[in-house]
Amino acid sequence: MHERQTGAVTSIEDPPVFVPSAVRFQDRHDAGRRLAALLEPFRDEQPVVVGIPRGGVPVAAEVARALGAPLDIAVVRKIGAPQNPEYAIGALAEGGVHVLSEEAVRALGLSEAQLQGLIARTGRELGERLRRYRGAREPVELTGRTVILIDDGLATGSSALAALGSLRERGATRVILAVPVAAPASVQALRDYADEVVCVEMPDDLWAVGYWYEDFQPTTDDEVATLLAESAWATPQPPGAEDPVTSQVSIPVGPDLSLSGELTVPRRARGIVVFAHGSGSSRLSPRNRAVAQALSDAGFATLLFDLLTPSEELDRTNVFDIPLLATRLAAASAWLCEREDVGRLPLGYFGASTGAAAALTAAAEPGAKVSAVISRGGRPDLARNLGAVRAPTLLIVGSADHQVLELNREAQRQLRCPSELAVVPGATHLFEEPGALEQVSRLAIDWLDRQTTTTSEEIHHE
C-alpha cells in the first residue's frame, strides 16, 4: 500500500497557531459522550462497539454505554523497523491482517524473509496484549453484525485501516469508523474501506491528536482490561451463552488452611459473585444455592464456599467473628483474582446474615476491588467501618422481618456509597415464602446489571 497524504501536521517546528477551545475535549470520556450523540442513529442496528487500545477504549466504552451495546477491542501493533522499532513501517491487527508502507519497506531494503520475521515478532506482542486485555473472555461474536470501530483520533489512519481489515475477517458485515477528531485527508481515504465514517471534528491542521484534548494522559493496560470487564458485566448475554462449568475447589485462606468451595463459571461470564454465608449455614444452603443458580443462568460466575472449617463451626462465637469472616472472604477474593478464568471479571459479594457483615467489612478495606455488594436478610449493622464501603450496596430484607429491617435501615444511614434498601413484601427472615427467593434473585441480577450506570449516583430509598 502506498503512503497517503493525511493532512496531519507532523513537523514539530510548525505547531498550530490556534486551536479553538470550543472543539477541544475535556478527556477521552468526554469525547466518547460527544461522539455517542452522533452515533445514536445506529442504535437500531444493535451494533458491537470496538475500541482500538489503548486510547480508543475509554472513548468506545462511553459509546457502548450510551447505545447499550457490547464492547470489544481490535488490538493493533505497529510493525517497527529492524534497527529502530519506534519507526513504524506498518501495522498488524488481530487475525494477521497487516498494512505496510511500501515506501518505507523499499527505503530500508527489507527482504521478504526479514519482513515476515518482523510481522511474526509483532504478532507475538499482539497476542500477549490480547491475553492481557481479554483475560479468559472470548471475543464478541461479530459474524453478521454491524460494528462501530472507535479510536481517540485519526492521524495517518494506518492503525484504523488494519483494524478495519481485521473486523471484516472476524465476520462483520458493516463497519462504521468513528473518531472524535481526524485529519480530513485520512477520513477521505478510509471511506473506501469503512461503510461510513463519523467524526466530531475534522480540523484542517490536526498537528497531533493530543492537541484536541485538555487531558490526554496515556491509558494504561489495567484501564483497558477494567473497562472491558465492566462492559462484560453490564451487557446482557444471549440465551444459551452460559454453558456453565462447575468445579469443586480448595481455597487457601491462611498457612496450612484451606476451605472447600464450589465454583461455577458460565462460558461467557459477566462477573463473579462470591457468596458469604452466615449464622452457621454452609455452601450447601438451599436458599443461597437457589440464588446462585439464578445468577449463573443470567451469565454470572459464582463461588459458594465455607467461611469456617467444620471444627470452627462447633464454636458458635466464630459465626459472629466478623473480622475473621471478612479476612477469609478477602483471601478467597485474592485467590479468584489469580485465576485465568475469572481473575479479570468484576467482583461482587452476596452475603446472608452475618455473612453480609463480613462482605461489607471486606469491601471497606483499602484497595478492595469490589464492584457490588448484595445483602439478603443480612446484618450489615455488625460490619466494621460501613462509611468506608465504596461498592454500591443493595440491602434486601423481608417486610415481616421487623427487627432486621430496622437494623438494615440504620446501617444504610451509615453508608456513604450508592445504596438501596429493597423490601420483599410478606417475606420473613429466611425468605421461605412462595416466590420470595425468585424476587431476591431478580433484585440481585438487576443490581449487578445497573452498576456501570449508577455508581456515580447516591441512591437512598426503599
C-alpha positions as CSV (number, residue, x, y, z in Angstrom):
1,M,0.0,0.0,0.0
2,H,1.3,3.5,-0.9
3,E,1.8,6.3,1.6
4,R,-1.1,8.7,1.6
5,Q,-1.2,12.4,2.3
6,T,-3.2,12.8,5.5
7,G,-3.4,16.4,6.3
8,A,-1.9,15.8,9.7
9,V,0.8,18.2,10.7
10,T,3.9,16.1,11.5
11,S,6.7,18.6,11.9
12,I,7.4,19.8,15.5
13,E,8.5,23.2,14.0
14,D,5.1,24.1,12.8
15,P,2.6,23.9,15.7
16,P,-0.9,25.2,15.1
17,V,-1.3,28.9,15.9
18,F,-4.7,28.5,17.4
19,V,-6.9,25.6,18.5
20,P,-10.5,26.7,19.1
21,S,-11.3,25.8,22.7
22,A,-14.9,25.2,21.8
23,V,-14.0,22.0,20.0
24,R,-11.4,20.6,22.4
25,F,-12.5,17.6,24.5
26,Q,-12.0,17.5,28.3
27,D,-10.8,13.9,28.1
28,R,-11.5,10.7,26.3
29,H,-14.6,10.0,28.2
30,D,-16.0,13.4,27.3
31,A,-15.0,12.7,23.7
32,G,-16.9,9.4,23.8
33,R,-20.0,11.0,25.1
34,R,-20.0,13.6,22.3
35,L,-19.3,11.0,19.7
36,A,-22.1,8.8,21.1
37,A,-24.6,11.6,20.3
38,L,-23.7,11.3,16.6
39,L,-23.9,7.5,16.6
40,E,-27.4,7.4,18.1
41,P,-28.9,6.6,14.6
42,F,-27.1,3.3,14.6
43,R,-28.8,2.0,17.8
44,D,-31.5,0.1,16.0
45,E,-28.8,-1.9,14.2
46,Q,-27.8,-3.4,17.6
47,P,-24.1,-2.8,16.9
48,V,-21.0,-4.1,18.6
49,V,-18.7,-1.3,19.7
50,V,-15.0,-2.0,19.2
51,G,-12.2,0.2,20.6
52,I,-8.5,0.3,19.5
53,P,-6.4,0.0,22.6
54,R,-5.2,1.8,24.4
55,G,-6.6,5.3,23.9
56,G,-9.6,4.3,21.9
57,V,-11.1,2.1,24.6
58,P,-12.3,4.8,27.0
59,V,-13.9,6.6,24.1
60,A,-15.5,3.3,22.9
61,A,-16.7,2.5,26.5
62,E,-18.8,5.7,26.6
63,V,-20.3,4.9,23.2
64,A,-21.1,1.3,24.2
65,R,-22.7,2.5,27.4
66,A,-24.8,5.1,25.6
67,L,-26.0,2.7,22.9
68,G,-26.5,-0.3,25.3
69,A,-24.0,-2.2,23.1
70,P,-21.4,-4.9,23.9
71,L,-17.8,-3.6,23.9
72,D,-14.8,-5.4,22.4
73,I,-11.3,-4.5,21.2
74,A,-9.3,-4.5,17.9
75,V,-5.7,-4.7,19.0
76,V,-3.3,-3.1,16.5
77,R,0.5,-3.1,16.9
78,K,2.9,-1.1,14.8
79,I,5.5,-3.0,12.8
80,G,8.8,-1.4,13.7
81,A,11.9,-1.2,11.6
82,P,14.7,-3.7,12.4
83,Q,17.2,-1.2,13.8
84,N,14.6,1.3,15.1
85,P,11.5,-0.3,16.4
86,E,10.0,3.1,17.1
87,Y,10.0,3.8,13.3
88,A,6.7,2.3,12.0
89,I,6.8,0.7,8.6
90,G,3.2,-0.7,9.0
91,A,0.6,-2.0,11.4
92,L,-0.6,-5.5,12.3
93,A,-4.1,-6.3,13.6
94,E,-5.8,-9.4,15.1
95,G,-6.2,-12.2,12.7
96,G,-2.9,-11.5,10.9
97,V,-4.2,-8.5,8.9
98,H,-1.4,-6.1,8.2
99,V,-0.8,-2.8,6.4
100,L,2.6,-1.9,5.1
101,S,4.3,1.3,3.9
102,E,5.8,0.2,0.6
103,E,7.9,3.3,0.5
104,A,9.4,2.5,4.0
105,V,10.0,-1.1,3.1
106,R,11.8,-0.2,-0.1
107,A,13.9,2.5,1.6
108,L,15.1,0.0,4.2
109,G,15.8,-2.6,1.6
110,L,14.0,-5.3,3.5
111,S,13.8,-8.8,2.1
112,E,10.7,-10.9,2.2
113,A,12.2,-13.1,4.9
114,Q,13.1,-10.0,7.0
115,L,9.6,-8.6,6.6
116,Q,7.9,-11.9,7.6
117,G,10.2,-12.0,10.7
118,L,9.1,-8.5,11.7
119,I,5.5,-9.4,11.3
120,A,5.9,-12.6,13.3
121,R,7.6,-10.8,16.2
122,T,4.8,-8.2,16.2
123,G,2.2,-10.9,16.1
124,R,3.7,-12.4,19.4
125,E,3.5,-9.0,21.0
126,L,-0.1,-8.6,19.8
127,G,-1.1,-12.0,21.2
128,E,0.3,-11.0,24.6
129,R,-1.7,-7.8,24.6
130,L,-4.9,-9.7,23.7
131,R,-4.4,-12.1,26.6
132,R,-3.7,-9.1,29.0
133,Y,-6.8,-7.3,27.9
134,R,-9.4,-10.0,27.5
135,G,-8.2,-12.5,30.1
136,A,-10.2,-15.7,29.7
137,R,-13.1,-14.0,27.9
138,E,-13.8,-14.8,24.3
139,P,-14.0,-12.1,21.7
140,V,-17.5,-10.8,21.0
141,E,-19.0,-12.6,18.0
142,L,-19.1,-10.2,15.0
143,T,-20.5,-12.5,12.3
144,G,-23.3,-10.8,10.5
145,R,-23.2,-7.8,12.9
146,T,-22.8,-4.0,12.4
147,V,-19.6,-2.9,14.1
148,I,-18.6,0.6,15.2
149,L,-14.8,0.9,15.3
150,I,-13.5,3.7,17.6
151,D,-10.2,5.3,18.3
152,D,-9.4,8.6,20.2
153,G,-8.3,10.2,16.9
154,L,-7.2,9.6,13.4
155,A,-3.9,11.0,12.0
156,T,-2.4,8.8,9.3
157,G,-5.0,6.1,9.6
158,S,-2.8,3.1,9.3
159,S,-3.9,1.6,12.6
160,A,-7.6,2.1,11.7
161,L,-7.0,0.6,8.3
162,A,-5.5,-2.6,9.8
163,A,-8.3,-2.8,12.3
164,L,-11.0,-2.4,9.6
165,G,-9.5,-5.4,7.8
166,S,-9.4,-7.4,11.0
167,L,-13.1,-6.8,11.7
168,R,-14.0,-7.9,8.2
169,E,-12.0,-11.1,8.8
170,R,-14.0,-11.6,12.0
171,G,-17.2,-11.6,10.1
172,A,-18.5,-8.0,10.4
173,T,-20.9,-7.2,7.6
174,R,-21.0,-3.5,8.1
175,V,-18.3,-1.4,9.8
176,I,-18.6,2.3,10.8
177,L,-15.4,4.1,11.7
178,A,-16.0,6.7,14.4
179,V,-13.5,9.1,16.0
180,P,-13.7,12.4,17.9
181,V,-11.1,14.2,15.8
182,A,-9.5,13.3,12.4
183,A,-7.3,14.6,9.6
184,P,-9.7,15.3,6.6
185,A,-7.5,13.5,4.1
186,S,-7.3,10.4,6.3
187,V,-11.1,10.4,6.6
188,Q,-11.5,10.7,2.8
189,A,-9.0,7.8,2.2
190,L,-10.7,5.5,4.7
191,R,-14.1,6.0,3.2
192,D,-13.1,3.4,0.7
193,Y,-12.7,0.8,3.4
194,A,-15.4,1.7,6.0
195,D,-19.1,1.7,5.2
196,E,-19.4,5.1,7.0
197,V,-17.0,7.5,8.8
198,V,-18.3,9.6,11.7
199,C,-16.2,12.4,13.2
200,V,-17.0,15.2,15.7
201,E,-14.3,17.5,14.3
202,M,-12.0,17.4,11.2
203,P,-9.6,20.4,11.5
204,D,-7.5,21.3,8.5
205,D,-4.3,21.2,10.6
206,L,-4.6,18.3,13.0
207,W,-1.0,18.6,14.2
208,A,-1.4,15.8,16.7
209,V,-4.5,14.1,18.2
210,G,-3.4,15.1,21.8
211,Y,-3.7,18.8,21.0
212,W,-7.5,18.4,20.8
213,Y,-7.8,17.1,24.4
214,E,-7.5,19.0,27.7
215,D,-6.4,15.8,29.4
216,F,-4.6,13.3,27.1
217,Q,-2.9,11.2,29.8
218,P,-1.9,7.7,28.5
219,T,-4.5,5.0,29.0
220,T,-3.0,2.0,30.9
221,D,-3.3,-1.7,30.2
222,D,-5.2,-2.1,33.5
223,E,-7.7,0.6,32.5
224,V,-8.4,-1.2,29.2
225,A,-8.9,-4.5,31.0
226,T,-11.1,-2.9,33.6
227,L,-13.3,-1.2,31.0
228,L,-13.7,-4.5,29.1
229,A,-14.6,-6.4,32.3
230,E,-17.2,-3.7,33.4
231,S,-18.8,-3.8,29.9
232,A,-18.9,-7.6,30.1
233,W,-20.7,-7.3,33.4
234,A,-23.2,-4.8,32.1
235,T,-24.0,-6.3,28.7
236,P,-26.8,-8.9,28.7
237,Q,-25.8,-12.2,27.2
238,P,-27.8,-14.1,24.5
239,P,-29.8,-17.1,25.6
240,G,-27.8,-20.3,25.6
241,A,-24.4,-18.5,26.0
242,E,-23.9,-19.6,29.7
243,D,-22.9,-23.3,29.4
244,P,-21.6,-23.2,33.0
245,V,-18.8,-25.4,34.2
246,T,-18.9,-26.3,38.0
247,S,-15.7,-27.3,39.9
248,Q,-15.1,-28.3,43.5
249,V,-12.2,-26.2,44.7
250,S,-10.0,-25.8,47.7
251,I,-9.3,-22.2,48.6
252,P,-6.2,-21.3,50.6
253,V,-7.0,-18.7,53.3
254,G,-4.0,-19.0,55.6
255,P,-0.9,-21.0,56.5
256,D,-1.9,-24.7,56.2
257,L,-5.6,-23.8,56.0
258,S,-7.9,-24.2,53.0
259,L,-11.7,-24.0,52.7
260,S,-14.0,-26.1,50.4
261,G,-15.9,-24.3,47.7
262,E,-17.9,-24.7,44.5
263,L,-17.0,-22.5,41.6
264,T,-19.4,-22.2,38.6
265,V,-18.3,-20.4,35.5
266,P,-20.6,-19.8,32.5
267,R,-19.0,-19.8,29.1
268,R,-19.0,-16.0,28.8
269,A,-19.2,-14.9,32.4
270,R,-20.2,-11.3,33.0
271,G,-18.8,-11.1,36.6
272,I,-18.0,-13.3,39.6
273,V,-20.2,-13.2,42.7
274,V,-18.9,-14.7,45.9
275,F,-21.4,-15.9,48.5
276,A,-20.7,-15.2,52.2
277,H,-22.8,-17.4,54.4
278,G,-23.7,-16.6,58.0
279,S,-25.3,-17.9,61.2
280,G,-23.8,-21.4,60.8
281,S,-25.0,-22.1,57.2
282,S,-22.7,-23.6,54.7
283,R,-22.1,-23.6,50.9
284,L,-24.9,-26.2,50.8
285,S,-27.5,-23.7,52.0
286,P,-30.5,-24.3,49.7
287,R,-31.5,-20.6,49.7
288,N,-28.1,-19.3,48.6
289,R,-27.8,-22.1,46.1
290,A,-31.1,-21.1,44.6
291,V,-29.9,-17.5,44.1
292,A,-26.6,-18.7,42.8
293,Q,-28.3,-20.8,40.2
294,A,-30.3,-17.8,39.1
295,L,-27.2,-15.7,38.8
296,S,-25.4,-18.4,36.8
297,D,-28.4,-18.6,34.4
298,A,-28.1,-14.9,34.0
299,G,-24.4,-15.3,33.0
300,F,-22.6,-14.6,36.3
301,A,-19.9,-16.9,37.7
302,T,-20.5,-17.8,41.3
303,L,-18.4,-19.1,44.2
304,L,-20.1,-20.9,47.1
305,F,-17.6,-21.6,49.9
306,D,-17.5,-22.2,53.6
307,L,-16.1,-19.3,55.7
308,L,-15.4,-21.7,58.6
309,T,-13.9,-25.1,58.9
310,P,-16.2,-27.9,60.3
311,S,-14.3,-27.7,63.7
312,E,-14.6,-23.9,63.8
313,E,-18.3,-24.1,63.2
314,L,-18.7,-26.0,66.5
315,D,-17.8,-22.8,68.4
316,R,-20.8,-20.6,67.9
317,T,-18.8,-17.4,68.7
318,N,-16.9,-17.9,65.4
319,V,-20.2,-17.2,63.5
320,F,-20.1,-13.7,64.9
321,D,-16.4,-13.1,64.5
322,I,-16.9,-10.6,61.7
323,P,-13.1,-9.7,61.3
324,L,-12.3,-13.4,60.9
325,L,-15.1,-14.0,58.3
326,A,-14.1,-10.9,56.4
327,T,-10.4,-12.0,56.3
328,R,-11.5,-15.3,54.9
329,L,-13.6,-13.6,52.3
330,A,-10.8,-11.3,51.3
331,A,-8.4,-14.3,50.9
332,A,-10.9,-16.1,48.7
333,S,-11.2,-12.9,46.6
334,A,-7.5,-12.7,46.2
335,W,-7.4,-16.4,45.1
336,L,-10.0,-15.7,42.5
337,C,-8.1,-12.7,41.1
338,E,-5.1,-15.0,40.4
339,R,-7.2,-17.4,38.3
340,E,-7.2,-17.1,34.5
341,D,-10.9,-17.9,34.0
342,V,-12.3,-15.3,36.4
343,G,-9.4,-13.2,37.5
344,R,-10.3,-10.1,35.4
345,L,-14.1,-10.3,36.0
346,P,-15.9,-7.7,38.1
347,L,-16.2,-9.0,41.7
348,G,-19.4,-8.9,43.7
349,Y,-20.3,-10.1,47.2
350,F,-23.6,-11.7,48.2
351,G,-23.9,-12.0,51.9
352,A,-26.6,-13.5,54.2
353,S,-27.0,-12.9,57.9
354,T,-23.5,-12.3,59.4
355,G,-22.1,-13.1,56.0
356,A,-23.4,-9.7,54.9
357,A,-21.4,-8.0,57.7
358,A,-18.3,-9.9,56.6
359,A,-18.9,-8.8,53.0
360,L,-19.3,-5.2,53.9
361,T,-16.3,-5.3,56.2
362,A,-14.1,-6.8,53.4
363,A,-15.4,-4.3,50.9
364,A,-14.4,-1.4,53.3
365,E,-10.8,-2.4,53.3
366,P,-8.4,0.0,51.5
367,G,-7.8,-1.2,47.9
368,A,-10.7,-3.7,47.9
369,K,-11.7,-4.3,44.3
370,V,-15.3,-5.0,44.9
371,S,-17.9,-3.8,42.3
372,A,-21.1,-4.5,44.2
373,V,-22.4,-5.9,47.5
374,I,-25.8,-7.6,48.0
375,S,-27.2,-8.5,51.4
376,R,-30.1,-10.9,51.8
377,G,-31.7,-10.8,55.3
378,G,-28.2,-9.6,56.4
379,R,-26.8,-8.0,59.5
380,P,-24.9,-5.0,58.0
381,D,-25.2,-3.3,61.4
382,L,-22.4,-5.7,62.5
383,A,-20.0,-4.6,59.8
384,R,-16.8,-2.7,60.6
385,N,-16.3,0.8,59.1
386,L,-19.5,1.0,57.0
387,G,-18.7,4.6,56.0
388,A,-15.6,3.3,54.1
389,V,-17.5,1.0,51.8
390,R,-17.3,2.2,48.2
391,A,-19.0,-0.6,46.4
392,P,-22.7,0.1,45.5
393,T,-24.7,-1.9,48.1
394,L,-28.2,-3.5,47.9
395,L,-29.9,-4.5,51.1
396,I,-32.7,-7.0,50.7
397,V,-35.0,-7.6,53.7
398,G,-38.4,-9.2,54.1
399,S,-41.2,-6.9,55.3
400,A,-42.1,-9.4,58.0
401,D,-38.5,-9.5,59.4
402,H,-39.2,-6.4,61.5
403,Q,-36.1,-6.3,63.7
404,V,-33.7,-7.0,60.9
405,L,-35.5,-4.4,58.7
406,E,-34.8,-1.7,61.3
407,L,-31.2,-2.8,61.7
408,N,-30.8,-2.5,57.9
409,R,-32.3,0.9,57.8
410,E,-29.9,2.1,60.5
411,A,-26.9,0.5,58.7
412,Q,-28.0,2.2,55.4
413,R,-27.8,5.6,57.1
414,Q,-24.2,5.0,57.8
415,L,-23.3,4.0,54.2
416,R,-21.7,6.7,52.0
417,C,-21.7,4.6,48.9
418,P,-24.6,4.3,46.4
419,S,-27.1,2.1,48.2
420,E,-30.7,0.8,48.1
421,L,-33.0,-0.9,50.5
422,A,-35.3,-3.4,48.8
423,V,-38.2,-4.7,51.0
424,V,-39.8,-8.0,49.8
425,P,-43.5,-7.9,50.8
426,G,-44.6,-10.7,53.2
427,A,-41.1,-12.3,53.4
428,T,-39.7,-13.4,56.7
429,H,-36.0,-13.8,57.7
430,L,-35.4,-17.0,55.7
431,F,-37.4,-16.0,52.6
432,E,-39.2,-19.3,52.7
433,E,-42.5,-17.8,51.4
434,P,-43.5,-18.8,47.8
435,G,-41.8,-16.6,45.2
436,A,-39.6,-14.8,47.8
437,L,-36.3,-16.2,46.6
438,E,-37.3,-15.5,43.0
439,Q,-37.8,-11.9,43.9
440,V,-34.4,-11.8,45.7
441,S,-32.7,-13.3,42.5
442,R,-34.4,-10.7,40.3
443,L,-33.3,-7.9,42.6
444,A,-29.7,-9.2,42.7
445,I,-29.4,-9.5,38.9
446,D,-30.9,-6.1,38.3
447,W,-28.5,-4.6,40.8
448,L,-25.5,-6.2,39.2
449,D,-26.6,-5.1,35.8
450,R,-27.1,-1.5,36.8
451,Q,-23.8,-0.8,38.4
452,T,-21.9,0.7,35.4
453,T,-24.6,3.4,35.2
454,T,-25.4,4.0,38.8
455,T,-22.1,4.1,40.6
456,S,-21.9,7.9,40.2
457,E,-25.2,8.4,41.9
458,E,-26.3,8.3,45.5
459,I,-29.5,6.2,45.9
460,H,-31.1,6.1,49.3
461,H,-34.7,5.0,49.1
462,E,-36.8,1.9,49.7
